[in-house]
Amino acid sequence: MRRPNFKGWVSRELAHLSGENTLNLRRLAFLAQGPIPRLWERLVLYAVATNKVNQLKALLYRDEMIEELDKVSHGLLGFTLSNPENAKALQLPLRFQKVLHSYKAAYEKIDTRNESKRLRREKTIHLQKKSGISNTQICRALDLDLGNVTAYLKNADLDRISLKKATAIMKYLQTDSVS
């Protein structure tokens, strides 16, 4: 799994929240000013990330939105949106900070998942030593690839096993060690 970049992430968010699989600025501006106001924050950040602030400004008809677009886009000058740590330094309205926080959570999801797999691996190794069950026995019981399981348990290669499979291995050893 790869980390998302900001432009790709906010593009997917816009397409999803709009209910229309589009990045047409005219259509998104219409939806944000009318039936789907929750698009606004993401639309502004998308315009900043793609250098389309002036294009978006030309499509807006609500004065308060034009003012907010100017304020937010000037507040973001010099910041790289692809680095989620930048959100802490920004003086943006809270609702824009929430969107950046959502991006940060998506950006850090891989770290969270790997930490979960690392903890499961430690527990699995402990249970495996305690029960004496080999990697081969685990693979046969759970229908897993021996090379991937060995790389995960022996070499701590966390990318070789999904979180779901890491959990299944740990649970298998927990139930086996109880018996």
N, C-alpha and C positions, 0 to 999 in steps of 0.2 A: 504494500500500500504506500502510495506517495503522498507527500504533503500537498495540500492545495495551494495554489497561488491566489492572491486576492482577486484578480480580474476574473479568473475562471470560477471561483467560488461565488462571487457576487452575481455573475452572469447566470449561474444555475439557480441561485436564490430568486432572482428577478423572474426567470422563466417559470419557476415553480409557483411562486406567490401570485403571479398574474393569472395563472390558470391557462395561459396561452403560451405556447412554446415559441416565444419571440423575444428578440432584443431590439425590435423596432422602437427607436427613441420616441417617435411621435405617438405611437400606440401606448407605450409605457407612461409617457407624460400625461396623456389623457386619462389613463386609469388611475394614476397617482393623484391627480387633481379632482377626481370624481369618485367612481365606485370602489376603488381599492386604495384608500389613503395610506395603508401600511407599506405600500411600495416605495413611498417617498424617500425614506432614509437610504434604502439600498440603491435607489435610482440616482440620488445625489452622489453617493460614494462611487457608483459605477461610472458616472459622468466624469468625476475627478480622476479615477483610475485609467480611463480610456481617453482622456483629454477632449471630452465632448461637452464641457461645461457651457461654452457659448452656444452650441447647438441646442442643448437642453433649455437654456435661458430663452432662446427664441421661440420655443414651443410652449412656454408657460404663460398663463393669462392671469394668475393670481399673484398680486403684488407681494403678499407676505411670503410666498414661496420663492419668488425671485430674490427677495432680500435675504432669505435664509440660505439660498443657494450661493449667493455672493459671500456671505459671512462664513459658511462652512468651507467653501472652496479656497478662500483666502487663509482660513485657519489651517488648512492642510498643505499649504505651500511648503515645499522642502521636506515633506515627510514621505517615506516609502510605505505605502499601505501593505506591501507584501510581508513586512515584518510586524507581526502582531504586538510586539513589545512597544511599538510606537504609540499605541492607543493610550498608554499611561501618561504620556507627555502632552497629549492633545487637550485643548480647552474647547471641547465640543459639547453641544447639548446632550443630555443624558441618553436620549433615544438613539443618537448616532453612536455613542459609546457602547450601547447595548449591542448594536449590530457588529461593531468591531470586536466586542467580547465574544459574540457567536462565532466570528471568524477565528478568533484565537482558540476557541474550544475545538473547532474543526481542525485547525493547524496542529494542535497538541494531542489530538485523538490517537495518533500513532504512538506517541510517547506513553500515553495512558494504557493503551493496549499492550505495548511491550512490557511495561512494568507489571501488568497483570500476569502476562505469560512468564515473566521472570520469577515472580512469587510462586506461581503454580509449579514451575520447574524445580525450585528449591524444595517445595513440599513433596513433589513426586520423587525426587532423588532420595529424600529422607525415607519415604514410605517404601521405595524400591529396595533400599539397603535393609530395611527392617523385615520385609517380607521375603526377600530373596528371589523375586520374580525378574526374569530377564527381559530385555527389550524385545526379543523374539516372541516370548509368550504374550507380552502386551500387544504386539502387532497382530498376532494371530487372533487373539480374543476380540480386538476392536477393529480388525480389518484395516490396518494402517500400513503405510510404507515403512519398511525397516530402516532404510537410509535416512528418511526424514526424521524419524523418531530418534535414531542414534545421533544425528547432527544436533537435534534439539536438546537431548539429555546430556550427551557427552561434551559437545562443543559449544553449547549455549547459543546455537544459531536459531534465534527467535523467529526468523522469517520463514523457516521451514515448516512450521506447524501453526495452524490457526488457533485462535483463542478457544474456540469450541472443542477442538481436538485436544488441546492442552488440558482443558477442564475434564474431558472424558477420560484421559489417561489418569489424571489425579483421582477422580472418583472411582475408577476401576481399582486402583491400588488401595484406596480407602476401604472399599467394600470387601476386597480380598484380605486385607490385613485384619479386619474385624472378624472374619469367618474363622 
